[in-house]
Amino acid sequence: MNTKNTSLSDIEIAQNSEIQHIRNIASKLNIGEDDLELYGKYKAKLPLSLIDQESISKNKLVLVTAMTPTPAGEGKTTTSIGLTEGLNLIGKRTCVVLREPSLGPVFGIKGGAAGGGYSQVIPMEDINLHFTGDFSAIEKANNLLAALIDNNLQSKVNNLNIDPRTIVWKRVMDMNDRALRQITIGLGGTANGIPREDGFNITPASEVMAILCMSESFSDLKKRCGNIFIGYTFERKPIFARDLNAENAMAILLKDAIKPNLVQTMEGNPAIIHGGPFANIAQGTNTILATKMGLSLADYVVTEAGFGADLGAEKFLNIKCVSGGLSPKSIVLVATIRALRHHGGAPKEEYNTASLDRVQAGFANLEKHIENCLKFKVTPVVAINAFPSDSEEETTWIIEACAKMGVKAVIADGWAKGGEGMTKLAEAVVEAVEKGNSNFTPLYDWNDSIESKIETIAKEIYGAAHVEYTSTAKRDLRRIKKLGLEHLPVCMAKTQKSFSDNDKLLGRPRGFDITIREFEYAVGAGFIIPILGNMMRMPGLPSVPASSNMYIDDDGVISGLS
């Protein structure tokens, strides 16, 4: 077994790893060099022509999700990458398919999203920074539409008579900046536009990001861009991006961004990274095209969905899988002992203090997530993401408690050991897949009423007793029905910190009500968004941002990035 230096930071581990030319990685998927669009030596875009429906139908999709996380997250990406290394070590040709990181968290508080320790994708700095420019293209397409809207407000040619008070489309930028959440634009005289209230979202919250992730072809992307809802005219006529003839220009800006990106894991296995929507506001998964690309090229594809299974996995299964015709053969449910202690009542300063009592109390949260996976007719495998503070007593108890539910739990040590620490998890996943017991079934029919779909998720997944609607939400429901959008799935916008819409209710709350405050409709992306509580679409920086501890030397070597 290779000795790993776990005292190094993530970026030091990544910088010390051996990186191969992307041609070598592509060859492991039988991709010829002529099919690669190279972005230097270590990154490439893949043409959509490589997607093959016959291969997709026979290869195995594995979803990685998690219990309700602590603020630091429980390591889904690290587990996804480590599991990919482990599966390849046991002889399964496997590719990992992930989301792209956003610059806001990188320079803010959360850090990057390229895995950690000895389970990372590389080149880590490139992936966490500008990568291949996809986020920039999404930002430009989003802001082009915003510019076209404001231009139309004051134009005398083809003026659509848009009521500025009804415009819901916002500008975006990929950085945390709370000062831009609510702004006034168009000041300074008639030459500078029509004054109105506006604001910025962060790029992952843009509907263009959600559209990119739901599109199945370039023509589909263009059509979805045209379907973006903008607002109403003074006569209450709905206005869409197609009414501004915006879809072609937006698609032009996205012509390269629609192609999935190929990079590599630290152990030289293929990794496809593409798209990056929020999971508490949007669908929280990589693009359908990237997932299908992986399934076209590898026997096993490991992918992840953001936050806990009540958010990312629910949306992955009810929205993405139904839309894209995908069927996962296994679900890996990531748990950490520190998260179990958290849900068992441990304060933050005691997350790393062993306590069997708190783990036993917090298990109710993991138990509910296991039950939810089973409702989709997929038996999960629990991955106990290992930390140095874990005690053998706590770990043994969790494994036995999962076994009583008919679920296998395995220690996952990918952060410290890479693929060698993940072979047992890989074997458990293969065993689950080969048993053939999974028969993925969505939880609701898209043709159900909006209220029925919401109630199904609230009661079955969250464990709520009742759903309430504010007067604003009831008004929005009437508009949804009038627009003929009832057939769309629902993408719940909810806190990631609790099953409920109250982030203070930890563990497994019961008998609670949830309140739908209002609705948004992402017509282009193809889903309705019920809003539960206040959703943050433009984060702010902490008092000491991560950027304060970053450094780049004269040779371009970066430190402090994590």
N, C-alpha and C positions, 0 to 999 in steps of 0.2 A: 504494500500500500504506500502511495506517495505521501510524504509528510507535508502537511499544509501549514503555512505560517498564518495563524489566525489573529496575530497582533497587528497585521497591516490593515489599513483602511480599504474600503471598497475600490477606490480609484487606484491605490497602490497595487492591489491584487490584479486589477484589470490591466494596468500598465506593465506589470511584470509577466503577464501571460503571453504565450506564443500565439501570434495571429497569422492566419493563412491568407493567401490571395483568394479573393472571392470566387475566382474560377474553380479553385479546388473544392470549395463548399458547394458550388452549383453542380459540379460533377457527381457529388453524392446523391443528388436528386435527378441525375441523368439530364441535366440542362446543359445544352451546348453553349459555347462561348458567344456564338452569334446571336443567341437569344438574350444575352445580358446587356442592359444599358448601364455601363459602368459609371459610378460616381467615385473616382479614385480607385485604389487597389482593394478596398475592403467593404465596399457597399455597391449594390446594384439594384436597379429596378427590373421587374419581371413583366413581360408582355402578357396581356390577358388571354392571348391565344394558347397559352400553356394550360389553361383550365380545361379539364376533361371530365365530363359528367359521369362517364362509365367508371372511372377510377374513384370519383367521389362516393358513388353508391356502395362500393365494396370496401373502402378503407375505414379506419376506426377513429372517431372523434372523441376526445376526452376533455371534459370541462373541469377546470380548477376554480373552485369558489371557496368561501370561508364562512366561519361563524361571525357573529356581529363583532366588528373589530374595536380595538383600542385606538386612540388617536394616531399611534405610530404605525398601524396596520399589522397584519399577522403573517405577511410573507407569501402572498399568492404568486407574485411574479418569480420570486426566488424558488418557490416550490415547483412552479411550472417549468422553469429552466432546468432545475435539478432533476426533475422527473424525466425530462427529455434526455438528459445525459444518462440517467439510469436505464431507460428503455433501450437506448442505443448500446449500452454496455452489455445488456442481456440479449442482444441480437435482433432487436426490432428497429427497422428503419423508421426513424421518428424525426419530425420537425415540430418546433414550437412556433406558435403564431400569437403575437402580442400586440398591445396598443403602443402607440408612440407617446413618449413623455411630453408634458407641457412645460414651457420655460417658467411659468409662474411658480409652481411648486419647487422647481429646481433652485431658483434663487430666493424662494421664500422660506418655508419651514419644513416641508415634507421631504425635499430632496428629489433625486431622479427616480426613474422607474425602469432600470435596466437590470434588476435583480440585485443580489448582494453576496458578499463573501466569495466563495468558489462556485457560485451558481449565477453567473452573469452572462449577458450578451455584450459583444464587443464589435467595433470600437466604442467603449463606454462613453467617452467624451462627446463623440460625434452624435451618438444616439440621443443623449440627453440635451444636446444643444440644437443646432439648426437642422441636423440630419440631412435629408435630401430636399428640404424646402417645402414639404407637404403642408405644414401648418401655416407657412407664409402664404402659400397659394390659397388656402381656405380663407385666411384673413382678408386677402385681396378680393376674392370673389364675394365675400360677405359685404365688404365695404364698398365695392362697386355698386351693389344693389342699393345700399344706403345712399350713395351719392346720386344714383338715378332717381330715387324717391324724392329727395330734396330738390333736385333739378326740376322734376315735374311739377312740384308745388308752385314754382314761380314762372314756369314756361308758358308761353302763349300758344305753343305748337303742341298738339296732341295732349293737352292738359286733361288729366283724368278726374279732376275735381276732388282730389283726395282730402278728406277731413284730417288735418294734422293731429288733432286730438286723439284719433283712433289708430295712429301708426304704432305698430308693435315691433317693428324691425329695428334692432340696435346695431351700432358699430361694435367691432371686436378688436382686441389686441391680445397677444399671448404673453401677458405679464400681469402680475398682481399690482393693482393700482386703485385703491379705494376712492381716490379723489375723482375718478371718472364714472362712478356708478350712476350719478344723476347730474346732468349738466344742462346748460342752455346753449343752443347753437343758433346761428344765423344773426348774430348781433353785428352792429356796425354799419347799418344802412342797407338799402335795397339791393345793392350789388353783391351782398354777402348772403343772400338767401332769405327765407322766411323764418323769423324767430320762433322757436318751439323748444319744449323740453325733450331731452334725449338722454342717452347714456351709453356706456360701454359694457359689454360682457367679455369674459376671457374666451379666447378662441375655442377651447374644448366645449364651451357651452353654446356655440353657434349652431344653428340648424343646418348650416352647410356642412359642418362636421358630421352631424347625424345622417345627412343625406349621403355623403361619401361612404359612410359605413353601411348604409342600407342598399346602395345601388348594386345592380348585378351586371351592368354593361354601361358603355359610354352613353348610349341613347337613353337608357334608363336614368342615368345621372342628369342628363339635360332636361328630361321630362320632369324629374323631381324638383330641379331648380326652378322651373317654370311654375310649379304648383305651390311655391312658398306664399303663404298668406301674409299680406302687408298691412291691411286695414280696410276702412270703408270710405266710400265717397260721402259727401254731404247728404246724398239721397239714400244712404244706407245700402249701397251696392258693394259687395265684397270685391276687393282688389287683390290680384295675385301678381307675382313677378312676371308672369307671361304677358300681362297687360302692359308692362313696360318694355316688352321684347328683350328681357334681360337674360334669358336662359342660355342663349348661344354664347354671349360674351362671358358669362360666368363659367360655362363649360370650357371655354378656351383657356381660361386661367387655371382650370383643374385638369387639363389634358394629360399632364405628367403625374399629378398627385393621385390620380385614380389607379396608378400601377403600384402593386405591392412592392415593398423593399426587402431585399435579401441581405442578411448579415450572418453572424455566426455566434455560437456559444463559445465559452472559454475552452471547451474540449473539442472544438472543431466540428460541431454539428450544426445543421442548417436552422436558421431562425428567420421567420418572416415577420416584419413589424409594419403595421399599417393602420392609420386612423387612431383617434384617441378621445372619444366623447366622455363626459362626466357620467358617473353611474347613478348619482342621486338625482340628477336632472334629466339626462338623456339615457341611452341604452347601455352605456358602459362597457362595450365590447369592441374588438377590432372589426375591420370591414368584413362583410360577407365574401367579397372577392378574395381577400387574403386567406380566409378560412378555406374557401373552395380551392384556392391555389395550393395550399398545403395538402389538402386531401387528394389533389390530383397528382401529387409528386411523392408522397410518403405513405407508408403503411399505417402509421399511427400519427395523429396530430394532437398535440397538447395545446389547449388555449385557455385563457382565463377571462373572468368577468369581474368587474370592479366591486369593491366593498363586500358586504355580507351577501349570503345567498338570497336574502329577502329582497335585495335590489338587483345586483348584477345578474345572478343566476336566473331569477324569475323573469327578467327582461330578455336574457339570452334565450331562454326556453320558450317563452310565450310569444316573443316578437321576432327575434332574429332567426330562430330555427324554423318557425312556421313560414316566415317570409322567404327564407332561402332554401327551404326543403331539406334542412339538416336534421340529423338524428344522432345525438351523443350516445355512445355505447357505455360510458362510465362517467361518474362524477367524483372528483377528489375534493373532499371538504377539509380545508385547512383549519386546524385548531392550534392554539398555543396555550400552554399552562398559565402564562401570565394573563391571557384574555379570560380564561376560566376564573382565575382569582379575581380579576376586575369585575366580572359579572356576579361573583360570589361576595362582593362587598369590599374588596381590598382597595384602599386609597392608592393613588398613583405612586407614592413613595414606597409602597409595599408590593408592587407588581412582581418584583423579583425575590420576594420572601416566601419560602415554601409554606404552604398551608393546605393540608388535605381537606379540612372543613370548608375552606373557601372554594376549592376546586369542585368539591361535591355539590356545593350550593350553586356554583356557576354552570355546572353541567347542564342545567335545564335549558340554557340558551343553545348549546350544541345539540341537545336532544331534539329541540324544536326544528333546527335546521336539517337534521337527519330525517325527521318525519316529513318535512317539506319536500326533500329530494325524492322520497318514496312515493309521494303523491303524483310525481311525474313519471312513475313506473321505472325509475332508474335507481338501482341500489348503490349508494355512495361508498367510497373508501375514505376513511378518516386519516389524514396525514397530520401527525403531531409534530409540528415544526419545532425542532429542538433548540433550546436555549441552555446556556450553562447553569442557570438557576433552577432548572427542572430537577425535581427529586424523583428517585426510583419509585417511591411509594405513590406519588401523584400519578406518574406515568402508568404504572401497573393498574391503578384503580380505573383510569380512563379507558384503557384497553379492555378491561373486564366489563365495564359499564356499556361500552359500544357492542361488545360481543353479545350481551344480553338482549340488545336490539337487533341482533342478526347482522351486524355491520363489523367489518374488520377495521381495526385501527393499527397504524404502523408508525413507528418513529421515523421522521424524515430529517436527515442531517446533511442536507445539501449545502447549507451556508458554510459549514466548517469543512466538509469532505468532498463536495462536488458530487459527481455521478456515483462514486463509490459509496457515498452515504445515502443513496437513493435507490439502490437495486432492490431492496426488500419492498419498498413502495411500488416500484416498477413491476415486480413479480405479482404483487397483490392486484394491481390494475389489470394486468394481462389475464390473471385468473378470473377477475370479475367480467372482463370482456368475453373471454372464451366460454364462460358458463352460459352466455347468451340469455341471461334472465331479464335484461333490460329491454323494455318495449316502450320507448319514449312516447308519452302522450301529453299534449298541452293541457293546461288546467281549464281553459275556457275556449269557446268558439268565438272567433272574431265577429260573427254576425249576431252575437248576443247584444243586448242593450248596453250602453255605456255604464248605467247604474249596476247592471248585473255583473259586468266584468270587474268593476271596482269592488263590489261586495265580495266576489269570489276571492280576489287577492287579499282584501282586508281581513276576511274571516279565515280563509284557508291558510294563507301564508303568514300573515301578521298575528293572527289569533285574536282579532278584534271582535267585540260583541255587536257593534252597531256602527253604521256610517252616517254622518251628518253632513249637510250641505249648507253653506252660507247663502244668503240671498244673492250674492254676486255669482257664486257657483251655479245656482239654479238658473240665473239669467244666461250664463255661459252655456249651460246645457241646452237651453232653448235655441241658442245661436248655432251650436254644433248640429242639432237636429235639422235646423233650417238650411244649413250648408250641406246637408247630406253626408255627414262624416261619421255617423254612428257605427259604420262597419269597421272602423279602424281599431286596432288594439290600443290598450291604455299603457302609458309609460309613467308610472307613479313617481312623482317628485317628493321625496321624503328624506328625513334625516337618516344617515347611515349608522347612528349611534344606538339605535333602539329598534325593536320590532314595531313600536308604536310611533306616533308622530310627536312624542314627547321624549327628547333625548335624555331625560333624567330617569326614565323607566328602563332599568337594566335587566339582565337575566331573561326571564320568560314572563313578561307581564300578561295578565289574563283579565278578561271582563272589561277592557277599556273601550272607549269610543275613539274613532278617528274623525277628523273634520276636513272636508274638502273645501279649501278656502276659495279657490277659483280654478279656471281651466285655461290652458294654452293649447293651441292646435298647430302641431308641426305637420302640416299637410304634405309638404315635400318629403319629409322623412317617412311619413306614413303612420303617425300615431298621435293620439290625444294625450295631453299631459295634465293629469289632475295634480294640483298643487296642495301639498299638506304642509302647513307652516310656512315660514319664510325661507326661501331658497337663495343661497348666495351664488350669484353668477359672475361676480367680479370680486375675488378675494383681495384682502389687503396684506401688506407685509407685516411680519412681527416686529417688535421693537428692535431686535437684533436679527436682521435677515441672514439667511445662509450665505448670501453674497458677500457679507462682511468678512467671512473667513476663507474666501477664495483667493488664489494667487496664480499668476502665470509668469513664468520666467522668460528670459530673452530667447530661449530656444523653443518657446511655445508649449512647454510642459506645464500642465495645469495641476494644481493641488487644491484640496478643500472641497472638491465636487463630490457629492455622494448620492 
